Amino acid sequence: MENRRTRGGRTWYSRAMAADTHAAADFYGTARGAVAARLLRARLLQFWPDLAGQSLLGIGYAAPYLRLWREQAYRTIALTPAQMGAARWPAGAPNLSCTAEEDALPFPDLCFDRILLVHGLEGAENARRLLRECWRVLKDDGRLLVVAPNRRGVWAYLEATPFGHGQPYSAGQLGRLLAATLFRVERRDSALYMPPARLRLMLRSAKLIERTGRRLAPGLAGLTLTEAVKDTYAGVPLHRVPRRRLVLAEVA
């Protein structure tokens, strides 16, 4: 499947819709990947500082971020969509990992307190079906946190990183997609103002660049973060739906 992107009057074509788990693991094993993960983890903790006793599901390639809550959560599961290939926790980690189709999550209804979607939505074959499955398995008072490449950021257009695959989103696009799948946006944030460079000086200055970027160019972050809750009343009609009359015609 071919993916088309337009930026600054130029068009890029990519056939890689979803980041491969091996490529993602290789990226996070580099100095640039480690810095990117550290910056994103700092923002994630602003959303969920403590998940003690709660059940947590990570969808996509979430293992580098689920470790934030692995020791405190009641249960932590990393699910990798089938098109990305299998991914596993580090040896000895007391948690679970699995691979499944994105539109048929192997969990019962209302079983997770939190769902973290990272390296997942942008590469989904059907983003709406994936989000509807998240809605199904999330508890009524649960929260979904979506991390997606920002279409205005540089990271979304560099395929050497897992953020450069699939469909990037603006904050508005992501909000409309969530609303269409019966979620209500509660909070937004951003991360990765650091350019996707390998220069040591750039990596050492990542925190300073992050602070400066948030203040001077908030719309140019590499990632957009959106926390949403289930809009349980969105699908319920406000007024009684009138019953339609059924007319049967007798045929001679």
CYANA upper distance limits for C-alpha pairs under 8 A (distance plus 0.5 A):
  1 MET  CA     15 ARG  CA      6.11
  1 MET  CA     16 ALA  CA      8.09
  1 MET  CA     17 MET  CA      7.69
  2 GLU  CA     13 TYR  CA      7.19
  2 GLU  CA     14 SER  CA      6.25
  2 GLU  CA     15 ARG  CA      4.97
  2 GLU  CA     16 ALA  CA      7.98
  2 GLU  CA     17 MET  CA      8.11
  3 ASN  CA     13 TYR  CA      6.08
  3 ASN  CA     14 SER  CA      5.45
  3 ASN  CA     15 ARG  CA      6.29
  3 ASN  CA     16 ALA  CA      7.98
  3 ASN  CA     17 MET  CA      7.24
  3 ASN  CA    166 GLY  CA      7.40
  3 ASN  CA    167 GLN  CA      8.22
  4 ARG  CA     11 THR  CA      7.41
  4 ARG  CA     12 TRP  CA      6.35
  4 ARG  CA     13 TYR  CA      5.21
  4 ARG  CA     14 SER  CA      7.00
  5 ARG  CA     11 THR  CA      5.99
  5 ARG  CA     12 TRP  CA      5.65
  5 ARG  CA     13 TYR  CA      6.93
  6 THR  CA     10 ARG  CA      6.05
  6 THR  CA     11 THR  CA      4.79
  6 THR  CA     12 TRP  CA      6.81
  7 ARG  CA     11 THR  CA      6.83
 14 SER  CA    165 HIS  CA      8.25
 16 ALA  CA    165 HIS  CA      6.66
 16 ALA  CA    166 GLY  CA      7.33
 17 MET  CA    122 GLU  CA      8.35
 17 MET  CA    123 GLY  CA      5.59
 17 MET  CA    124 ALA  CA      8.20
 17 MET  CA    165 HIS  CA      6.15
 17 MET  CA    166 GLY  CA      4.80
 17 MET  CA    167 GLN  CA      8.14
 18 ALA  CA     83 GLN  CA      7.67
 18 ALA  CA     84 MET  CA      6.74
 18 ALA  CA    119 HIS  CA      8.40
 18 ALA  CA    120 GLY  CA      8.15
 18 ALA  CA    122 GLU  CA      7.77
 18 ALA  CA    123 GLY  CA      4.56
 18 ALA  CA    124 ALA  CA      7.50
 18 ALA  CA    165 HIS  CA      6.24
 18 ALA  CA    166 GLY  CA      6.13
 19 ALA  CA     23 ALA  CA      7.43
 19 ALA  CA     24 ALA  CA      7.12
 19 ALA  CA     84 MET  CA      6.81
 19 ALA  CA    119 HIS  CA      7.64
 19 ALA  CA    123 GLY  CA      7.51
 19 ALA  CA    162 PRO  CA      5.78
 19 ALA  CA    163 PHE  CA      8.33
 19 ALA  CA    165 HIS  CA      6.34
 19 ALA  CA    166 GLY  CA      8.24
 20 ASP  CA     24 ALA  CA      6.67
 20 ASP  CA     84 MET  CA      5.32
 20 ASP  CA     85 GLY  CA      7.05
 20 ASP  CA    162 PRO  CA      8.34
 21 THR  CA     25 ALA  CA      6.53
 21 THR  CA     61 TYR  CA      7.20
 21 THR  CA     84 MET  CA      6.25
 21 THR  CA     85 GLY  CA      6.51
 21 THR  CA     86 ALA  CA      7.38
 21 THR  CA     87 ALA  CA      6.71
 22 HIS  CA     26 ASP  CA      6.65
 23 ALA  CA     27 PHE  CA      6.69
 23 ALA  CA    162 PRO  CA      7.78
 24 ALA  CA     28 TYR  CA      6.82
 24 ALA  CA     61 TYR  CA      7.94
 24 ALA  CA    161 THR  CA      7.80
 24 ALA  CA    162 PRO  CA      6.09
 25 ALA  CA     29 GLY  CA      6.74
 26 ASP  CA     30 THR  CA      7.31
 27 PHE  CA     32 ARG  CA      8.10
 27 PHE  CA     33 GLY  CA      5.72
 27 PHE  CA    161 THR  CA      6.90
 27 PHE  CA    162 PRO  CA      7.93
 28 TYR  CA     32 ARG  CA      7.99
 28 TYR  CA     33 GLY  CA      4.59
 28 TYR  CA     34 ALA  CA      5.92
 28 TYR  CA     37 ALA  CA      7.80
 28 TYR  CA     64 PRO  CA      8.39
 29 GLY  CA     33 GLY  CA      6.81
 29 GLY  CA     34 ALA  CA      7.11
 30 THR  CA     34 ALA  CA      6.64
 31 ALA  CA     35 VAL  CA      6.76
 31 ALA  CA    198 ARG  CA      8.22
 31 ALA  CA    203 LEU  CA      8.32
 32 ARG  CA     36 ALA  CA      6.70
 32 ARG  CA    196 PRO  CA      8.01
 32 ARG  CA    197 ALA  CA      7.82
 32 ARG  CA    198 ARG  CA      6.49
 32 ARG  CA    203 LEU  CA      7.28
 33 GLY  CA     37 ALA  CA      6.57
 34 ALA  CA     38 ARG  CA      6.66
 35 VAL  CA     39 LEU  CA      6.75
 35 VAL  CA    203 LEU  CA      7.29
 35 VAL  CA    206 ALA  CA      7.91
 36 ALA  CA     40 LEU  CA      6.74
 36 ALA  CA    192 LEU  CA      7.22
 37 ALA  CA     41 ARG  CA      6.47
 37 ALA  CA     64 PRO  CA      7.54
 37 ALA  CA     65 TYR  CA      7.98
 38 ARG  CA     42 ALA  CA      6.84
 39 LEU  CA     43 ARG  CA      7.32
 39 LEU  CA    191 ALA  CA      7.49
 39 LEU  CA    192 LEU  CA      7.24
 39 LEU  CA    207 LYS  CA      8.06
 40 LEU  CA     44 LEU  CA      6.77
 40 LEU  CA    191 ALA  CA      6.52
 40 LEU  CA    192 LEU  CA      7.52
 41 ARG  CA     45 LEU  CA      6.73
 41 ARG  CA     65 TYR  CA      6.74
 41 ARG  CA     68 LEU  CA      7.98
 42 ALA  CA     46 GLN  CA      7.34
 43 ARG  CA     47 PHE  CA      7.57
 43 ARG  CA    189 ASP  CA      8.26
 43 ARG  CA    190 SER  CA      8.22
 43 ARG  CA    191 ALA  CA      7.43
 44 LEU  CA     48 TRP  CA      6.89
 44 LEU  CA     49 PRO  CA      8.45
 45 LEU  CA     49 PRO  CA      5.22
 45 LEU  CA     68 LEU  CA      8.31
 47 PHE  CA    227 GLU  CA      8.44
 50 ASP  CA     69 TRP  CA      7.83
 50 ASP  CA     72 GLN  CA      8.16
 51 LEU  CA     69 TRP  CA      6.91
 51 LEU  CA     72 GLN  CA      6.81
 51 LEU  CA     73 ALA  CA      5.90
 52 ALA  CA     69 TRP  CA      8.39
 52 ALA  CA     72 GLN  CA      5.19
 52 ALA  CA     73 ALA  CA      5.28
 52 ALA  CA     74 TYR  CA      7.19
 53 GLY  CA     72 GLN  CA      7.16
 53 GLY  CA     73 ALA  CA      5.49
 53 GLY  CA     74 TYR  CA      4.87
 53 GLY  CA     75 ARG  CA      8.33
 54 GLN  CA     73 ALA  CA      5.56
 54 GLN  CA     74 TYR  CA      5.53
 54 GLN  CA     75 ARG  CA      7.26
 54 GLN  CA    112 PHE  CA      8.24
 54 GLN  CA    113 ASP  CA      6.42
 54 GLN  CA    114 ARG  CA      8.06
 55 SER  CA     73 ALA  CA      6.58
 55 SER  CA     74 TYR  CA      5.94
 55 SER  CA     75 ARG  CA      5.19
 55 SER  CA     76 THR  CA      6.60
 55 SER  CA    111 CYS  CA      8.15
 55 SER  CA    112 PHE  CA      5.64
 55 SER  CA    113 ASP  CA      5.77
 55 SER  CA    114 ARG  CA      6.97
 56 LEU  CA     73 ALA  CA      7.42
 56 LEU  CA     74 TYR  CA      8.42
 56 LEU  CA     75 ARG  CA      6.57
 56 LEU  CA     76 THR  CA      5.31
 56 LEU  CA     77 ILE  CA      6.86
 56 LEU  CA    112 PHE  CA      6.42
 56 LEU  CA    113 ASP  CA      6.66
 56 LEU  CA    114 ARG  CA      5.37
 56 LEU  CA    115 ILE  CA      6.31
 56 LEU  CA    116 LEU  CA      8.13
 57 LEU  CA     76 THR  CA      6.42
 57 LEU  CA     77 ILE  CA      5.41
 57 LEU  CA     78 ALA  CA      6.50
 57 LEU  CA     79 LEU  CA      7.71
 57 LEU  CA    112 PHE  CA      7.22
 57 LEU  CA    114 ARG  CA      6.86
 57 LEU  CA    115 ILE  CA      5.26
 57 LEU  CA    116 LEU  CA      6.74
 58 GLY  CA     62 ALA  CA      5.87
 58 GLY  CA     63 ALA  CA      8.01
 58 GLY  CA     66 LEU  CA      7.36
 58 GLY  CA     76 THR  CA      8.21
 58 GLY  CA     77 ILE  CA      6.66
 58 GLY  CA     78 ALA  CA      5.22
 58 GLY  CA     79 LEU  CA      6.44
 58 GLY  CA    115 ILE  CA      6.26
 58 GLY  CA    116 LEU  CA      5.18
 58 GLY  CA    117 LEU  CA      6.41
 58 GLY  CA    118 VAL  CA      8.00
 59 ILE  CA     78 ALA  CA      6.65
 59 ILE  CA     79 LEU  CA      5.37
 59 ILE  CA     80 THR  CA      6.35
 59 ILE  CA     81 PRO  CA      7.84
 59 ILE  CA    115 ILE  CA      7.92
 59 ILE  CA    116 LEU  CA      6.74
 59 ILE  CA    117 LEU  CA      5.38
 59 ILE  CA    118 VAL  CA      6.92
 59 ILE  CA    119 HIS  CA      8.28
 59 ILE  CA    120 GLY  CA      6.66
 60 GLY  CA     78 ALA  CA      8.34
 60 GLY  CA     79 LEU  CA      6.90
 60 GLY  CA     80 THR  CA      5.40
 60 GLY  CA     81 PRO  CA      6.68
 60 GLY  CA     84 MET  CA      8.43
 60 GLY  CA    117 LEU  CA      6.70
 60 GLY  CA    118 VAL  CA      5.94
 60 GLY  CA    119 HIS  CA      5.37
 60 GLY  CA    120 GLY  CA      4.54
 60 GLY  CA    121 LEU  CA      8.19
 61 TYR  CA     78 ALA  CA      8.25
 61 TYR  CA     79 LEU  CA      8.28
 61 TYR  CA     80 THR  CA      6.74
 61 TYR  CA     87 ALA  CA      8.07
 61 TYR  CA    118 VAL  CA      6.74
 61 TYR  CA    119 HIS  CA      5.90
 61 TYR  CA    120 GLY  CA      7.45
 62 ALA  CA     66 LEU  CA      6.51
 62 ALA  CA     78 ALA  CA      6.95
 62 ALA  CA    116 LEU  CA      7.94
 62 ALA  CA    117 LEU  CA      7.82
 62 ALA  CA    118 VAL  CA      6.33
 62 ALA  CA    119 HIS  CA      7.73
 63 ALA  CA     67 ARG  CA      7.02
 63 ALA  CA     78 ALA  CA      6.97
 63 ALA  CA     89 TRP  CA      7.24
 66 LEU  CA     70 ARG  CA      6.54
 66 LEU  CA     76 THR  CA      7.98
 66 LEU  CA     78 ALA  CA      8.34
 67 ARG  CA     71 GLU  CA      8.05
 69 TRP  CA     73 ALA  CA      6.24
 70 ARG  CA     75 ARG  CA      8.34
 70 ARG  CA     76 THR  CA      6.70
 70 ARG  CA     95 ASN  CA      8.20
 75 ARG  CA     95 ASN  CA      7.53
 76 THR  CA     95 ASN  CA      6.27
 76 THR  CA     96 LEU  CA      7.16
 77 ILE  CA     95 ASN  CA      6.82
 77 ILE  CA     96 LEU  CA      5.39
 77 ILE  CA     97 SER  CA      6.01
 77 ILE  CA     98 CYS  CA      8.19
 78 ALA  CA     88 ARG  CA      8.48
 78 ALA  CA     89 TRP  CA      8.46
 78 ALA  CA     96 LEU  CA      6.90
 78 ALA  CA     97 SER  CA      5.12
 78 ALA  CA     98 CYS  CA      6.95
 79 LEU  CA     97 SER  CA      6.25
 79 LEU  CA     98 CYS  CA      5.47
 79 LEU  CA     99 THR  CA      6.02
 79 LEU  CA    100 ALA  CA      7.58
 80 THR  CA     84 MET  CA      7.11
 80 THR  CA     85 GLY  CA      7.46
 80 THR  CA     86 ALA  CA      6.76
 80 THR  CA     87 ALA  CA      6.98
 80 THR  CA     97 SER  CA      8.33
 80 THR  CA     98 CYS  CA      6.88
 80 THR  CA     99 THR  CA      5.32
 80 THR  CA    100 ALA  CA      7.14
 81 PRO  CA     85 GLY  CA      7.52
 81 PRO  CA     86 ALA  CA      8.50
 81 PRO  CA     99 THR  CA      6.22
 81 PRO  CA    100 ALA  CA      5.87
 81 PRO  CA    101 GLU  CA      6.03
 81 PRO  CA    102 GLU  CA      5.86
 81 PRO  CA    120 GLY  CA      8.09
 82 ALA  CA     86 ALA  CA      7.65
 82 ALA  CA     99 THR  CA      6.16
 82 ALA  CA    100 ALA  CA      5.76
 82 ALA  CA    101 GLU  CA      5.85
 82 ALA  CA    102 GLU  CA      7.76
 83 GLN  CA    101 GLU  CA      8.39
 85 GLY  CA     99 THR  CA      7.94
 86 ALA  CA     98 CYS  CA      7.80
 86 ALA  CA     99 THR  CA      6.37
 87 ALA  CA     97 SER  CA      7.69
 87 ALA  CA     98 CYS  CA      8.06
 87 ALA  CA     99 THR  CA      8.21
 88 ARG  CA     97 SER  CA      6.32
 88 ARG  CA     98 CYS  CA      8.27
 89 TRP  CA     93 ALA  CA      6.79
 89 TRP  CA     95 ASN  CA      7.89
 89 TRP  CA     96 LEU  CA      7.86
 89 TRP  CA     97 SER  CA      7.14
100 ALA  CA    104 ALA  CA      7.58
100 ALA  CA    105 LEU  CA      6.79
100 ALA  CA    106 PRO  CA      7.56
101 GLU  CA    105 LEU  CA      6.99
102 GLU  CA    124 ALA  CA      7.91
102 GLU  CA    129 ARG  CA      8.13
102 GLU  CA    130 LEU  CA      5.98
102 GLU  CA    133 GLU  CA      8.29
103 ASP  CA    126 ASN  CA      8.33
103 ASP  CA    129 ARG  CA      5.93
103 ASP  CA    130 LEU  CA      5.71
103 ASP  CA    133 GLU  CA      6.68
104 ALA  CA    133 GLU  CA      7.43
105 LEU  CA    133 GLU  CA      7.09
107 PHE  CA    111 CYS  CA      7.83
107 PHE  CA    137 VAL  CA      7.09
108 PRO  CA    137 VAL  CA      6.72
109 ASP  CA    136 ARG  CA      5.91
109 ASP  CA    137 VAL  CA      4.92
109 ASP  CA    138 LEU  CA      7.60
109 ASP  CA    139 LYS  CA      8.26
110 LEU  CA    136 ARG  CA      6.83
110 LEU  CA    137 VAL  CA      5.02
110 LEU  CA    138 LEU  CA      5.33
110 LEU  CA    139 LYS  CA      4.66
110 LEU  CA    140 ASP  CA      7.41
111 CYS  CA    137 VAL  CA      6.01
111 CYS  CA    138 LEU  CA      6.48
111 CYS  CA    139 LYS  CA      6.43
112 PHE  CA    137 VAL  CA      6.72
112 PHE  CA    138 LEU  CA      5.41
112 PHE  CA    139 LYS  CA      6.19
112 PHE  CA    142 GLY  CA      7.49
113 ASP  CA    138 LEU  CA      6.74
113 ASP  CA    139 LYS  CA      6.22
113 ASP  CA    141 ASP  CA      7.82
113 ASP  CA    142 GLY  CA      5.02
113 ASP  CA    143 ARG  CA      7.05
114 ARG  CA    138 LEU  CA      7.51
114 ARG  CA    142 GLY  CA      6.09
114 ARG  CA    143 ARG  CA      5.55
114 ARG  CA    144 LEU  CA      6.41
114 ARG  CA    145 LEU  CA      8.31
115 ILE  CA    134 CYS  CA      7.93
115 ILE  CA    138 LEU  CA      7.74
115 ILE  CA    143 ARG  CA      6.99
115 ILE  CA    144 LEU  CA      5.32
115 ILE  CA    145 LEU  CA      6.75
116 LEU  CA    144 LEU  CA      6.59
116 LEU  CA    145 LEU  CA      5.46
116 LEU  CA    146 VAL  CA      6.68
116 LEU  CA    147 VAL  CA      8.32
117 LEU  CA    121 LEU  CA      7.33
117 LEU  CA    144 LEU  CA      8.03
117 LEU  CA    145 LEU  CA      6.64
117 LEU  CA    146 VAL  CA      5.31
117 LEU  CA    147 VAL  CA      6.57
118 VAL  CA    146 VAL  CA      6.79
118 VAL  CA    147 VAL  CA      5.42
118 VAL  CA    148 ALA  CA      7.12
119 HIS  CA    123 GLY  CA      7.63
119 HIS  CA    147 VAL  CA      7.84
119 HIS  CA    148 ALA  CA      7.53
119 HIS  CA    162 PRO  CA      7.55
119 HIS  CA    163 PHE  CA      7.50
120 GLY  CA    124 ALA  CA      6.62
121 LEU  CA    127 ALA  CA      6.50
121 LEU  CA    130 LEU  CA      8.16
121 LEU  CA    146 VAL  CA      8.27
121 LEU  CA    148 ALA  CA      7.32
122 GLU  CA    127 ALA  CA      8.21
122 GLU  CA    148 ALA  CA      6.88
122 GLU  CA    149 PRO  CA      7.89
122 GLU  CA    165 HIS  CA      7.70
122 GLU  CA    166 GLY  CA      5.37
122 GLU  CA    167 GLN  CA      5.07
122 GLU  CA    168 PRO  CA      6.51
122 GLU  CA    169 TYR  CA      8.34
123 GLY  CA    165 HIS  CA      7.24
123 GLY  CA    166 GLY  CA      5.04
123 GLY  CA    167 GLN  CA      6.98
124 ALA  CA    130 LEU  CA      7.75
124 ALA  CA    166 GLY  CA      8.28
126 ASN  CA    130 LEU  CA      6.92
127 ALA  CA    131 LEU  CA      6.74
128 ARG  CA    132 ARG  CA      6.59
128 ARG  CA    177 LEU  CA      7.83
128 ARG  CA    180 ALA  CA      8.47
128 ARG  CA    181 THR  CA      6.90
129 ARG  CA    133 GLU  CA      6.70
130 LEU  CA    134 CYS  CA      6.84
131 LEU  CA    135 TRP  CA      6.65
131 LEU  CA    178 LEU  CA      8.01
131 LEU  CA    181 THR  CA      6.90
132 ARG  CA    136 ARG  CA      6.73
132 ARG  CA    181 THR  CA      6.37
132 ARG  CA    182 LEU  CA      8.39
133 GLU  CA    137 VAL  CA      6.89
134 CYS  CA    138 LEU  CA      6.45
134 CYS  CA    144 LEU  CA      8.38
135 TRP  CA    181 THR  CA      8.34
135 TRP  CA    182 LEU  CA      8.13
135 TRP  CA    183 PHE  CA      8.16
135 TRP  CA    230 LYS  CA      7.20
138 LEU  CA    142 GLY  CA      6.26
138 LEU  CA    143 ARG  CA      7.89
138 LEU  CA    144 LEU  CA      8.43
140 ASP  CA    230 LYS  CA      6.83
140 ASP  CA    232 THR  CA      7.95
141 ASP  CA    229 VAL  CA      7.73
141 ASP  CA    230 LYS  CA      7.83
142 GLY  CA    229 VAL  CA      6.91
142 GLY  CA    230 LYS  CA      7.85
143 ARG  CA    227 GLU  CA      7.33
143 ARG  CA    228 ALA  CA      6.34
143 ARG  CA    229 VAL  CA      5.43
143 ARG  CA    230 LYS  CA      7.92
144 LEU  CA    227 GLU  CA      6.09
144 LEU  CA    228 ALA  CA      5.68
144 LEU  CA    229 VAL  CA      6.72
145 LEU  CA    225 LEU  CA      7.48
145 LEU  CA    226 THR  CA      6.15
145 LEU  CA    227 GLU  CA      4.83
145 LEU  CA    228 ALA  CA      6.90
146 VAL  CA    225 LEU  CA      6.21
146 VAL  CA    226 THR  CA      5.69
146 VAL  CA    227 GLU  CA      6.82
147 VAL  CA    223 LEU  CA      7.16
147 VAL  CA    224 THR  CA      6.42
147 VAL  CA    225 LEU  CA      5.22
147 VAL  CA    226 THR  CA      7.18
148 ALA  CA    163 PHE  CA      8.27
148 ALA  CA    168 PRO  CA      7.09
148 ALA  CA    169 TYR  CA      7.13
148 ALA  CA    223 LEU  CA      6.15
148 ALA  CA    224 THR  CA      6.05
148 ALA  CA    225 LEU  CA      7.18
149 PRO  CA    153 GLY  CA      7.99
149 PRO  CA    155 TRP  CA      7.58
149 PRO  CA    156 ALA  CA      5.95
149 PRO  CA    163 PHE  CA      6.35
149 PRO  CA    164 GLY  CA      7.98
149 PRO  CA    167 GLN  CA      8.34
149 PRO  CA    168 PRO  CA      5.35
149 PRO  CA    169 TYR  CA      6.68
149 PRO  CA    222 GLY  CA      6.47
149 PRO  CA    223 LEU  CA      5.01
149 PRO  CA    224 THR  CA      6.69
150 ASN  CA    155 TRP  CA      8.32
150 ASN  CA    156 ALA  CA      6.94
150 ASN  CA    168 PRO  CA      6.05
150 ASN  CA    169 TYR  CA      5.74
150 ASN  CA    170 SER  CA      6.00
150 ASN  CA    171 ALA  CA      8.09
150 ASN  CA    220 LEU  CA      8.18
150 ASN  CA    221 ALA  CA      7.13
150 ASN  CA    222 GLY  CA      5.89
150 ASN  CA    223 LEU  CA      5.30
150 ASN  CA    224 THR  CA      5.95
151 ARG  CA    156 ALA  CA      6.70
151 ARG  CA    168 PRO  CA      5.24
151 ARG  CA    169 TYR  CA      5.56
151 ARG  CA    170 SER  CA      6.03
152 ARG  CA    156 ALA  CA      8.37
152 ARG  CA    170 SER  CA      7.67
152 ARG  CA    219 GLY  CA      7.61
152 ARG  CA    220 LEU  CA      6.21
152 ARG  CA    221 ALA  CA      8.00
152 ARG  CA    222 GLY  CA      8.15
153 GLY  CA    157 TYR  CA      8.36
153 GLY  CA    219 GLY  CA      8.33
153 GLY  CA    220 LEU  CA      5.37
153 GLY  CA    221 ALA  CA      5.84
153 GLY  CA    222 GLY  CA      5.04
153 GLY  CA    223 LEU  CA      7.83
154 VAL  CA    158 LEU  CA      7.51
154 VAL  CA    195 PRO  CA      7.48
154 VAL  CA    196 PRO  CA      7.96
154 VAL  CA    220 LEU  CA      8.26
154 VAL  CA    221 ALA  CA      8.47
154 VAL  CA    222 GLY  CA      6.63
155 TRP  CA    161 THR  CA      8.08
155 TRP  CA    163 PHE  CA      6.60
155 TRP  CA    164 GLY  CA      6.46
155 TRP  CA    195 PRO  CA      7.86
155 TRP  CA    196 PRO  CA      6.73
155 TRP  CA    222 GLY  CA      5.63
155 TRP  CA    223 LEU  CA      8.36
156 ALA  CA    163 PHE  CA      6.07
156 ALA  CA    164 GLY  CA      4.74
156 ALA  CA    165 HIS  CA      7.59
156 ALA  CA    168 PRO  CA      6.76
156 ALA  CA    222 GLY  CA      7.30
157 TYR  CA    164 GLY  CA      5.61
157 TYR  CA    165 HIS  CA      8.38
158 LEU  CA    163 PHE  CA      8.07
158 LEU  CA    164 GLY  CA      5.37
158 LEU  CA    196 PRO  CA      8.38
159 GLU  CA    163 PHE  CA      7.80
159 GLU  CA    164 GLY  CA      4.84
159 GLU  CA    165 HIS  CA      6.53
160 ALA  CA    164 GLY  CA      7.46
161 THR  CA    165 HIS  CA      8.35
169 TYR  CA    173 GLN  CA      6.37
169 TYR  CA    174 LEU  CA      6.48
169 TYR  CA    224 THR  CA      8.38
170 SER  CA    174 LEU  CA      6.72
170 SER  CA    224 THR  CA      7.91
171 ALA  CA    175 GLY  CA      6.62
171 ALA  CA    224 THR  CA      7.02
171 ALA  CA    226 THR  CA      8.32
172 GLY  CA    176 ARG  CA      6.75
173 GLN  CA    177 LEU  CA      6.70
174 LEU  CA    178 LEU  CA      6.66
174 LEU  CA    226 THR  CA      8.47
175 GLY  CA    179 ALA  CA      6.67
175 GLY  CA    184 ARG  CA      8.50
175 GLY  CA    185 VAL  CA      7.03
175 GLY  CA    226 THR  CA      8.48
176 ARG  CA    180 ALA  CA      6.64
177 LEU  CA    181 THR  CA      6.99
178 LEU  CA    182 LEU  CA      6.93
178 LEU  CA    183 PHE  CA      5.55
178 LEU  CA    184 ARG  CA      7.26
178 LEU  CA    185 VAL  CA      7.90
178 LEU  CA    228 ALA  CA      8.28
179 ALA  CA    183 PHE  CA      5.53
179 ALA  CA    184 ARG  CA      6.39
179 ALA  CA    185 VAL  CA      8.25
182 LEU  CA    230 LYS  CA      6.76
182 LEU  CA    231 ASP  CA      5.71
182 LEU  CA    232 THR  CA      7.62
182 LEU  CA    234 ALA  CA      6.61
182 LEU  CA    235 GLY  CA      7.85
183 PHE  CA    228 ALA  CA      6.46
183 PHE  CA    229 VAL  CA      6.03
183 PHE  CA    230 LYS  CA      5.11
183 PHE  CA    231 ASP  CA      5.40
184 ARG  CA    228 ALA  CA      5.76
184 ARG  CA    229 VAL  CA      5.84
184 ARG  CA    230 LYS  CA      6.64
184 ARG  CA    231 ASP  CA      5.95
185 VAL  CA    226 THR  CA      7.40
185 VAL  CA    227 GLU  CA      6.47
185 VAL  CA    228 ALA  CA      4.73
185 VAL  CA    229 VAL  CA      7.06
186 GLU  CA    226 THR  CA      8.21
186 GLU  CA    227 GLU  CA      6.20
186 GLU  CA    228 ALA  CA      5.70
186 GLU  CA    229 VAL  CA      7.36
187 ARG  CA    226 THR  CA      6.45
187 ARG  CA    227 GLU  CA      5.68
187 ARG  CA    228 ALA  CA      7.53
188 ARG  CA    224 THR  CA      7.98
188 ARG  CA    225 LEU  CA      6.11
188 ARG  CA    226 THR  CA      5.08
188 ARG  CA    227 GLU  CA      6.80
189 ASP  CA    224 THR  CA      6.68
189 ASP  CA    225 LEU  CA      5.46
189 ASP  CA    226 THR  CA      7.00
190 SER  CA    218 PRO  CA      8.22
190 SER  CA    221 ALA  CA      6.55
190 SER  CA    222 GLY  CA      8.10
190 SER  CA    223 LEU  CA      6.08
190 SER  CA    224 THR  CA      5.06
190 SER  CA    225 LEU  CA      5.90
191 ALA  CA    210 GLU  CA      8.03
191 ALA  CA    221 ALA  CA      6.13
191 ALA  CA    222 GLY  CA      6.67
191 ALA  CA    223 LEU  CA      5.70
191 ALA  CA    224 THR  CA      7.12
191 ALA  CA    225 LEU  CA      8.10
192 LEU  CA    210 GLU  CA      7.14
192 LEU  CA    221 ALA  CA      5.97
192 LEU  CA    222 GLY  CA      5.30
192 LEU  CA    223 LEU  CA      6.56
193 TYR  CA    209 ILE  CA      7.09
193 TYR  CA    210 GLU  CA      5.68
193 TYR  CA    213 GLY  CA      5.96
193 TYR  CA    214 ARG  CA      7.74
193 TYR  CA    220 LEU  CA      7.35
193 TYR  CA    221 ALA  CA      5.16
193 TYR  CA    222 GLY  CA      6.37
194 MET  CA    202 MET  CA      8.23
194 MET  CA    206 ALA  CA      6.44
194 MET  CA    209 ILE  CA      6.31
194 MET  CA    210 GLU  CA      6.57
194 MET  CA    213 GLY  CA      8.33
194 MET  CA    222 GLY  CA      8.39
197 ALA  CA    202 MET  CA      7.51
197 ALA  CA    203 LEU  CA      8.27
198 ARG  CA    202 MET  CA      7.81
198 ARG  CA    203 LEU  CA      7.56
199 LEU  CA    203 LEU  CA      6.85
200 ARG  CA    204 ARG  CA      6.55
201 LEU  CA    205 SER  CA      6.69
202 MET  CA    206 ALA  CA      6.66
205 SER  CA    209 ILE  CA      6.64
206 ALA  CA    210 GLU  CA      6.50
207 LYS  CA    211 ARG  CA      6.80
208 LEU  CA    212 THR  CA      6.66
209 ILE  CA    213 GLY  CA      6.38
210 GLU  CA    214 ARG  CA      6.68
211 ARG  CA    215 ARG  CA      6.95
212 THR  CA    216 LEU  CA      6.53
212 THR  CA    217 ALA  CA      8.41
213 GLY  CA    217 ALA  CA      5.58
213 GLY  CA    218 PRO  CA      6.72
213 GLY  CA    220 LEU  CA      8.28
213 GLY  CA    221 ALA  CA      7.98
214 ARG  CA    218 PRO  CA      5.27
214 ARG  CA    221 ALA  CA      8.26
217 ALA  CA    221 ALA  CA      8.16
232 THR  CA    236 VAL  CA      8.35
237 PRO  CA    241 VAL  CA      7.93
